[in-house]
Amino acid sequence: MATKRKNRAGWGTITRELVVDAATRTVRAGNFEKMTIRRLAAELGVAPMSLYRHVRDKDDLLDEVVDRMLARRWRPKTDPGDWTAWTKEAAERFRNFLMAQPAALHVYLDHPVISPTAIERMETMLDVLRSAGFDEQSARRAYGTIHTYAIGFAALEASRARSAKAGEVGGEIAEQLASYTTPRQFSEGLAFLLDGIERQRVGAPS
């Protein structure tokens, strides 16, 4: 006589929300690289095929998890009337988010992110730039420059942090190069970018 399986979820009790919640717990624990549909299914007490009724694959799950986490982190507290300060805070919050959540950095490096929060963030930044006097083309170029700078810097910073943790051989020059991937250096580089972007603003003195 076959033994009845234990801890199985009832038929129809699994939803996309529950699957995303389980994936979020895994990501927050820092284990996104080990996350698989099979492991999530085991945690939820269902067969792996049951999850595929609600999610396409692991990438689909990661996109939604990252979107949820970004929604809580990206919005600046600075008055958007000061476009430079607001944009600086927005960029620094985004970089901090990517550094704090390796899964987020993975997602943003893997493909263009067009999740609801990512789109909201982009449109809000563009609105702030437009309100500051940038024309549409200049606003979009400014957004693209700041966005890619934050992702690229975070990727290099994360790489350098892994190398340091592994105790790889360095030296004076290596230490100097490593100093270029710090939060302070990010802010200094961002200030250079914003100064250059300001020169493109409609009516800004040359």
C-alpha positions in Angstrom: 0.0 0.0 0.0 1.4 3.3 -1.0 2.3 5.7 1.8 0.4 9.0 1.6 2.7 11.9 1.1 2.9 14.4 3.9 2.9 18.2 3.9 1.3 18.4 0.4 -0.7 21.6 -0.3 -4.3 21.1 -1.2 -5.4 21.2 -4.8 -5.9 24.8 -6.0 -4.3 26.4 -2.9 -1.1 27.6 -4.7 -1.3 31.0 -6.2 1.3 33.2 -8.0 1.3 35.4 -4.9 2.4 32.4 -2.7 5.1 31.4 -5.2 6.5 35.0 -5.4 6.4 35.2 -1.6 8.5 32.0 -1.3 10.9 33.3 -3.9 11.2 36.6 -2.1 12.2 34.8 1.1 14.9 32.9 -0.7 16.2 36.1 -2.3 16.2 38.0 1.0 18.2 35.2 2.5 20.9 35.8 -0.1 20.3 32.4 -1.9 18.9 33.5 -5.2 21.6 31.6 -7.2 20.5 28.4 -5.5 16.8 29.0 -6.1 15.1 26.6 -8.4 11.5 25.8 -9.3 12.0 22.4 -7.8 13.2 23.8 -4.4 10.4 26.3 -4.3 7.9 23.6 -5.0 9.2 21.4 -2.2 9.0 24.4 0.2 5.4 24.9 -0.8 4.5 21.2 -0.7 3.6 20.8 -4.4 5.0 19.2 -7.5 7.2 21.4 -9.6 4.7 21.4 -12.5 2.2 23.0 -10.2 4.3 26.1 -10.1 4.5 26.4 -13.9 0.8 27.0 -13.9 1.6 30.4 -12.2 5.1 31.4 -13.3 7.1 30.9 -16.6 10.4 30.2 -15.0 13.0 31.3 -12.5 13.7 34.6 -14.4 10.0 35.4 -14.3 10.1 35.0 -10.6 13.2 37.0 -10.1 11.8 39.9 -12.1 8.8 40.2 -9.9 10.7 39.7 -6.7 13.1 42.5 -7.6 10.3 44.7 -8.7 8.6 44.3 -5.3 11.8 45.1 -3.4 12.6 48.1 -5.7 9.2 49.6 -5.0 10.1 50.0 -1.4 13.5 51.5 -2.0 13.8 53.8 -5.0 11.8 56.9 -4.2 13.8 59.9 -3.0 12.7 62.0 -0.1 14.3 65.2 -1.5 12.1 67.9 -3.0 11.9 67.2 -6.8 11.9 70.9 -7.3 15.7 70.6 -6.8 16.3 68.3 -9.7 20.0 67.8 -9.1 19.6 66.8 -5.4 16.6 64.7 -6.2 18.3 62.9 -9.1 21.4 62.4 -7.0 19.4 60.7 -4.3 17.5 58.6 -6.8 20.7 57.3 -8.3 22.4 56.6 -5.0 19.3 54.8 -3.7 19.3 52.7 -6.9 23.0 51.8 -6.6 22.5 51.0 -2.9 19.7 48.7 -3.8 21.7 46.9 -6.4 24.6 46.4 -4.0 22.3 45.2 -1.2 20.4 42.7 -3.4 22.7 40.6 -5.7 19.6 39.2 -7.3 18.6 42.8 -8.4 22.0 43.4 -9.9 21.8 40.0 -11.7 18.4 41.0 -13.2 19.5 44.4 -14.3 22.6 43.1 -15.9 20.8 40.2 -17.6 18.2 42.1 -19.6 16.4 45.4 -19.9 14.0 45.6 -17.0 10.5 46.8 -17.9 8.6 45.8 -14.7 5.9 48.2 -13.3 8.2 49.8 -10.7 11.1 50.2 -13.1 8.8 52.0 -15.6 7.4 54.1 -12.8 10.9 55.0 -11.6 11.9 56.0 -15.2 8.8 58.1 -15.9 9.1 59.9 -12.5 12.8 60.7 -13.2 11.9 61.9 -16.7 9.1 64.1 -15.2 11.5 65.7 -12.8 14.0 66.4 -15.6 11.2 67.9 -17.8 10.0 70.1 -15.0 13.6 71.4 -14.6 13.6 72.6 -18.2 15.1 69.7 -20.1 13.6 69.0 -23.5 12.4 65.4 -24.2 15.5 64.3 -25.9 17.9 65.7 -23.3 15.8 64.3 -20.5 15.9 60.8 -21.9 19.7 61.0 -22.6 20.2 62.2 -19.0 18.1 59.4 -17.6 19.9 56.8 -19.7 23.3 58.1 -18.7 22.5 58.1 -15.0 20.8 54.7 -15.1 23.6 52.9 -16.9 26.2 54.6 -14.7 24.6 53.3 -11.6 24.3 49.7 -12.9 27.8 49.7 -14.3 29.3 51.1 -11.2 27.5 48.6 -9.0 28.6 45.7 -11.2 32.2 46.7 -10.9 31.9 47.4 -7.2 30.4 44.0 -6.5 33.1 42.4 -8.5 35.8 44.1 -6.6 34.1 43.2 -3.3 34.1 39.5 -4.3 37.8 39.7 -5.1 38.6 41.3 -1.8 36.6 38.7 0.1 38.4 35.9 -1.7 41.7 37.4 -0.6 43.1 37.7 -4.1 46.6 39.1 -4.5 46.7 42.9 -4.7 49.4 45.5 -4.3 49.6 49.3 -4.3 48.2 49.7 -7.8 45.4 47.2 -7.1 44.5 49.1 -3.9 44.4 52.4 -5.9 42.1 50.9 -8.5 39.9 49.4 -5.8 39.5 52.9 -4.3 37.7 53.9 -7.5 34.7 51.6 -6.6 33.5 53.0 -3.3 30.3 54.8 -2.4 32.2 58.0 -2.1 33.7 57.6 -5.6 30.2 56.8 -6.9 28.9 60.1 -5.5 31.9 62.0 -6.9 31.5 60.5 -10.3 27.7 61.2 -10.2 28.4 64.8 -9.4 30.6 65.1 -12.5 27.8 63.6 -14.6 25.1 65.9 -13.2 27.3 68.9 -13.8 27.6 67.9 -17.4 23.9 67.2 -17.7 23.1 70.6 -16.2 24.9 72.2 -19.1 22.4 70.6 -21.5 19.4 72.0 -19.7 17.3 74.5 -21.7 18.3 78.0 -20.7 21.3 76.9 -18.6 24.4 79.2 -18.9 27.1 77.7 -21.1 
